[in-house]
Amino acid sequence: MASGRDFVYETALGAAYCADALPLLRSLPTGSINAVVTSPPYALHFKKAYGNADKDAYVEWFLPFAEQVKRVLADDGSFVLNIGGSYNKGSPTRSLYHFKLLIALVEDLGFHLAQECFWYNPAKMPTPAEWVNVRRMRVKDSVEYVWWLSKTEWPKANNRNVLKAYSPDMLRLAKRGVRATTRPSGHAIKASFASADAGGAIPANVVEDDVASDLLRFGNNAANDRYTERCKAAGIKIHPARFPAALPEFFLKLTTDVGDLVLDPFAGSNTTGFVAEQLGRRWMAIDQMPEYLRASAFRFEPEPQVANLSPPPQQSDSVRPETAMRKGSRRRTAAVE
């Protein structure tokens, strides 16, 4: 087991560390990670308790992390980056910082953009209030970007693992049959187009739940799940910027296999690690905020023993990421898959 104040807890399949992610990433073996799924602090006007870089410095701040992510990824690995947009200060116009980051990741670091995806969160607040609620000049922003990046043009992926139930319309078409034709757009429709023998419908690139239209749609206003209930009972601050479990679940099913190693270098409340554990993937979680990582242990059942971290740690030699990496002998297939 890893020791020292940087180590927070471990489970059957993973380990959480309270540390600066950059030195820890540099300590990992090249090609050792199958997927990185993360949501770093966004470039927002107001500062968060967990820290966030300004828009004009965001790309420069993030690229050293991305360089290490690219190094530690397996050749067929995926880098899934959730990042939200924002408005320019004092103006009802949108910042381009996240697009500039994407271009830098591809053109400067050599990542491939496997696909741009979108998380639709209908529970997002209508902000900025000045432009949306007061002056009524803009509409509510309910979408965040998810850049799916890879080291090669051919990352490991199988959309059969994320098929959805066929819609009633698709089932009706399959029963009735479709006449082969060519649409005005030039798309050729074959008679087999509406066949329902593939096991399910291919999902759209906007993450969704079972009741949504074709969007990666995940509400993020759950207040009664195990994590939030245990935080409230213990008097511990709930992480203010959690993404829903459905988001990492979708991409881990799409891009990884049971026993693969998943990393989140900006883990926060460790949603990625929890989902990875449920799916039988090994995982590593890194975050600089000890209180958030301590509380993230509430996600697991039984709750792991948590190290007694006091002040926010400085990077030390006690970080031993091999704890999570050696857990291949403890693989298991989870019931959710």
KAZIDA-V499235 format. One record per residue. N is the residue number from 1. RES is the residue in one small letter. PSI is psi in degrees with one decimal (none if undefined). OMEGA is omega in radians with two decimals (none if undefined). NEAR is the number of other C-alpha atoms within 10 Angstrom. Layout:
BEGIN
N/RES/PSI/OMEGA/NEAR, N/RES/PSI/OMEGA/NEAR
END
This chain:
BEGIN
1/m/144.3/3.04/11, 2/a/153.9/-3.14/18, 3/s/172.5/3.11/14, 4/g/169.6/-3.00/15, 5/r/-11.8/3.11/22, 6/d/-23.2/-3.13/27, 7/f/127.8/-3.06/24, 8/v/-54.6/3.09/25, 9/y/165.3/3.03/24, 10/e/157.5/3.09/23, 11/t/-167.8/3.14/21, 12/a/-30.6/-3.02/15, 13/l/-3.7/-3.05/27, 14/g/179.9/-3.13/25, 15/a/145.4/3.14/25, 16/a/137.7/-3.11/29, 17/y/137.7/3.04/29, 18/c/103.9/-3.02/27, 19/a/165.4/2.92/25, 20/d/123.8/-3.03/19, 21/a/-30.0/-3.02/21, 22/l/-50.8/3.09/17, 23/p/-36.1/-3.13/15, 24/l/-41.0/3.07/19, 25/l/-41.0/-3.12/21, 26/r/-21.8/-3.12/15, 27/s/-9.5/-3.10/15, 28/l/147.2/3.11/19, 29/p/145.9/3.08/14, 30/t/134.5/3.07/16, 31/g/19.5/-3.01/15, 32/s/-10.0/-3.04/17, 33/i/132.8/-3.13/27, 34/n/-29.5/3.11/27, 35/a/140.4/2.98/27, 36/v/119.5/3.12/27, 37/v/116.9/-3.00/26, 38/t/162.9/3.06/24, 39/s/93.5/-3.11/20, 40/p/165.5/3.06/21, 41/p/133.0/-3.14/20, 42/y/164.4/3.05/22, 43/a/91.6/-3.10/25, 44/l/161.6/3.11/18, 45/h/-46.9/-3.08/15, 46/f/144.5/-3.08/9, 47/k/136.4/3.09/13, 48/k/159.5/3.12/14, 49/a/-30.5/-3.11/9, 50/y/-1.4/3.05/16, 51/g/136.4/3.04/14, 52/n/140.0/-3.08/17, 53/a/155.1/3.06/19, 54/d/158.3/-3.12/16, 55/k/-44.3/-3.05/20, 56/d/-13.8/3.13/12, 57/a/3.5/-2.96/11, 58/y/-46.9/-3.11/18, 59/v/-46.5/3.13/22, 60/e/-38.2/3.12/13, 61/w/-40.7/-2.98/14, 62/f/-29.0/-3.01/15, 63/l/-37.7/3.09/16, 64/p/-36.5/3.05/12, 65/f/-44.7/-3.09/16, 66/a/-35.5/3.09/18, 67/e/-43.1/3.13/18, 68/q/-36.2/3.06/19, 69/v/-45.5/-3.14/25, 70/k/-39.2/-3.13/24, 71/r/-44.8/-3.04/18, 72/v/-16.3/3.13/23, 73/l/141.7/2.94/25, 74/a/158.1/-3.09/21, 75/d/-33.0/-3.14/20, 76/d/16.4/-3.10/19, 77/g/166.4/-3.13/28, 78/s/145.1/3.07/34, 79/f/107.6/-3.09/31, 80/v/114.8/-3.00/25, 81/l/110.0/3.06/20, 82/n/123.9/-3.11/22, 83/i/134.0/-3.10/22, 84/g/154.4/3.07/21, 85/g/176.0/3.12/18, 86/s/169.5/3.11/21, 87/y/155.1/2.98/18, 88/n/146.0/-3.07/15, 89/k/125.8/3.08/12, 90/g/12.8/-3.07/9, 91/s/142.9/3.08/10, 92/p/44.7/3.10/14, 93/t/153.7/-3.02/12, 94/r/143.4/3.05/11, 95/s/152.9/3.09/18, 96/l/13.8/-2.98/14, 97/y/-38.1/-3.09/22, 98/h/-29.0/3.05/20, 99/f/-38.8/3.07/15, 100/k/-38.2/3.10/12, 101/l/-45.6/3.13/18, 102/l/-45.3/3.14/19, 103/i/-41.5/3.12/16, 104/a/-40.3/3.13/16, 105/l/-37.6/-3.11/21, 106/v/-50.9/-3.01/15, 107/e/-31.7/-3.12/11, 108/d/-40.9/-3.08/12, 109/l/-15.8/3.08/15, 110/g/12.4/3.00/16, 111/f/154.8/2.97/23, 112/h/139.4/3.05/20, 113/l/100.0/3.13/19, 114/a/-43.4/3.10/18, 115/q/142.9/2.98/13, 116/e/128.4/-3.12/15, 117/c/171.9/-3.02/20, 118/f/138.4/3.04/24, 119/w/116.6/3.09/25, 120/y/116.5/-3.13/23, 121/n/96.3/-3.09/22, 122/p/-11.7/-3.11/15, 123/a/1.3/-3.13/12, 124/k/144.5/3.13/14, 125/m/148.8/3.12/11, 126/p/88.0/-3.13/15, 127/t/159.5/-0.09/16, 128/p/139.6/-3.09/16, 129/a/-35.1/-3.11/13, 130/e/-42.9/-3.05/15, 131/w/-27.9/-3.05/19, 132/v/-49.2/-3.04/16, 133/n/-36.8/-3.04/14, 134/v/-63.0/-3.10/10, 135/r/-15.4/3.10/9, 136/r/40.5/-3.09/11, 137/m/-16.1/-3.10/10, 138/r/163.4/3.11/17, 139/v/167.3/-3.10/12, 140/k/136.0/3.10/16, 141/d/112.0/-3.05/18, 142/s/11.5/-3.07/18, 143/v/137.3/2.97/19, 144/e/152.6/-3.09/17, 145/y/146.7/3.02/18, 146/v/105.0/3.11/24, 147/w/119.2/3.05/20, 148/w/107.9/-3.05/20, 149/l/160.3/-3.13/25, 150/s/161.7/3.13/27, 151/k/-29.0/-3.14/23, 152/t/173.5/3.08/17, 153/e/-8.4/-3.02/13, 154/w/60.8/3.11/13, 155/p/154.5/3.09/20, 156/k/126.5/3.13/18, 157/a/146.0/3.11/17, 158/n/106.6/-3.09/13, 159/n/-7.1/3.03/15, 160/r/-22.1/-3.13/15, 161/n/-8.9/-3.11/18, 162/v/24.0/3.12/19, 163/l/147.5/3.12/16, 164/k/164.2/3.02/17, 165/a/142.1/3.08/14, 166/y/143.2/3.07/15, 167/s/158.6/3.07/12, 168/p/-38.4/3.13/9, 169/d/-41.2/3.14/10, 170/m/-39.8/3.12/16, 171/l/-38.3/3.09/15, 172/r/-41.6/3.11/13, 173/l/-41.3/3.14/15, 174/a/-37.7/-3.14/18, 175/k/-39.6/-3.08/12, 176/r/-32.9/-3.08/10, 177/g/153.4/-3.12/14, 178/v/135.2/3.11/15, 179/r/131.7/3.10/12, 180/a/131.6/-3.10/12, 181/t/172.4/3.04/12, 182/t/124.1/-3.13/11, 183/r/161.7/3.08/9, 184/p/-27.3/3.12/7, 185/s/-12.5/-3.11/6, 186/g/-7.2/3.12/8, 187/h/128.8/3.12/9, 188/a/124.8/3.09/12, 189/i/118.0/3.13/14, 190/k/159.9/-3.14/12, 191/a/-23.9/-3.13/13, 192/s/4.4/-3.04/12, 193/f/-41.2/-3.04/15, 194/a/17.9/3.11/19, 195/s/134.2/-3.11/15, 196/a/32.0/-3.09/16, 197/d/13.7/-3.11/8, 198/a/-1.9/3.10/9, 199/g/-4.5/3.12/12, 200/g/171.4/-3.11/15, 201/a/141.9/3.09/17, 202/i/128.4/-3.08/15, 203/p/159.2/3.03/17, 204/a/173.3/-3.12/15, 205/n/20.9/3.02/15, 206/v/113.2/-2.92/20, 207/v/133.8/-2.99/22, 208/e/167.3/3.00/24, 209/d/-171.2/-2.99/16, 210/d/-19.4/-3.07/11, 211/v/4.2/-3.07/7, 212/a/167.2/2.86/12, 213/s/-166.8/-3.04/12, 214/d/76.9/3.09/14, 215/l/151.1/2.93/19, 216/l/82.0/-2.96/24, 217/r/111.8/3.13/24, 218/f/109.5/2.99/22, 219/g/152.8/-3.07/18, 220/n/38.1/-3.10/17, 221/n/23.7/3.13/13, 222/a/124.5/-3.12/11, 223/a/-4.1/-3.00/9, 224/n/14.4/3.12/10, 225/d/173.8/-3.06/9, 226/r/-44.0/-3.09/13, 227/y/-51.4/-3.09/20, 228/t/-37.4/3.12/20, 229/e/-43.8/-3.12/14, 230/r/-35.8/3.08/18, 231/c/-45.2/-3.14/19, 232/k/-42.1/-3.13/12, 233/a/-33.2/-3.11/8, 234/a/-2.9/-3.12/10, 235/g/30.8/-3.11/9, 236/i/138.9/-3.12/14, 237/k/131.3/3.10/12, 238/i/136.9/3.12/19, 239/h/130.6/-3.01/19, 240/p/-6.2/-3.04/12, 241/a/59.3/3.14/15, 242/r/139.8/2.93/15, 243/f/157.6/-3.05/22, 244/p/151.0/-3.14/19, 245/a/-28.2/-3.10/17, 246/a/-26.4/-3.11/20, 247/l/-57.3/3.07/23, 248/p/-31.3/3.11/22, 249/e/-44.7/-3.13/21, 250/f/-49.3/-3.04/17, 251/f/-30.8/3.09/21, 252/l/-38.4/3.06/28, 253/k/-37.2/-3.09/20, 254/l/-37.7/-2.90/18, 255/t/-2.2/-3.10/22, 256/t/167.7/3.09/24, 257/d/164.0/3.04/18, 258/v/133.5/-3.14/19, 259/g/-13.0/3.09/22, 260/d/159.2/-3.12/21, 261/l/125.8/-3.06/28, 262/v/139.5/-3.12/29, 263/l/137.7/2.94/27, 264/d/106.1/-3.09/26, 265/p/-8.1/3.05/26, 266/f/64.9/-2.83/21, 267/a/-30.9/-3.12/28, 268/g/-116.6/-3.14/31, 269/s/9.9/3.00/27, 270/n/42.7/3.02/29, 271/t/-41.4/-3.11/25, 272/t/-45.5/-3.14/30, 273/g/-40.3/3.13/31, 274/f/-45.6/3.14/24, 275/v/-42.0/3.11/24, 276/a/-43.0/3.12/29, 277/e/-43.8/3.14/24, 278/q/-29.9/-3.11/19, 279/l/5.0/3.11/23, 280/g/19.3/3.05/23, 281/r/145.4/2.99/29, 282/r/157.2/-3.06/30, 283/w/156.2/2.97/32, 284/m/135.9/3.11/27, 285/a/135.4/3.14/31, 286/i/134.7/3.02/29, 287/d/151.9/-3.12/23, 288/q/-11.2/-3.05/23, 289/m/105.0/-3.05/22, 290/p/-35.5/-3.10/24, 291/e/-34.6/3.12/20, 292/y/-41.3/3.13/22, 293/l/-38.9/3.07/24, 294/r/-48.1/-3.11/25, 295/a/-28.5/-3.11/22, 296/s/-21.1/3.09/28, 297/a/-22.4/3.12/24, 298/f/-20.4/-3.11/19, 299/r/-25.1/-2.96/21, 300/f/148.3/3.13/16, 301/e/116.8/-0.01/9, 302/p/155.9/-3.12/9, 303/e/131.4/3.11/13, 304/p/157.0/3.07/18, 305/q/130.9/-3.04/12, 306/v/134.5/3.11/16, 307/a/153.0/-3.11/16, 308/n/81.4/3.10/13, 309/l/136.9/3.08/16, 310/s/-89.6/-3.13/9, 311/p/159.9/3.02/10, 312/p/128.2/-2.98/14, 313/p/151.8/2.88/15, 314/q/151.0/-3.13/12, 315/q/134.6/3.13/17, 316/s/177.2/-3.14/13, 317/d/2.1/-3.05/11, 318/s/-8.9/-3.14/12, 319/v/121.8/-3.12/20, 320/r/84.8/-3.03/18, 321/p/-5.6/3.11/23, 322/e/-14.6/3.12/15, 323/t/-52.8/3.13/19, 324/a/-33.6/-3.01/24, 325/m/-21.3/-3.09/21, 326/r/10.0/-3.02/13, 327/k/16.3/-3.11/19, 328/g/-26.1/-3.12/15, 329/s/-7.3/-3.07/8, 330/r/24.9/-3.08/12, 331/r/147.9/3.03/17, 332/r/154.1/3.10/17, 333/t/129.2/-3.06/14, 334/a/156.6/-3.09/14, 335/a/-23.3/-3.09/8, 336/v/-13.0/-3.06/9, 337/e/none/none/12
END
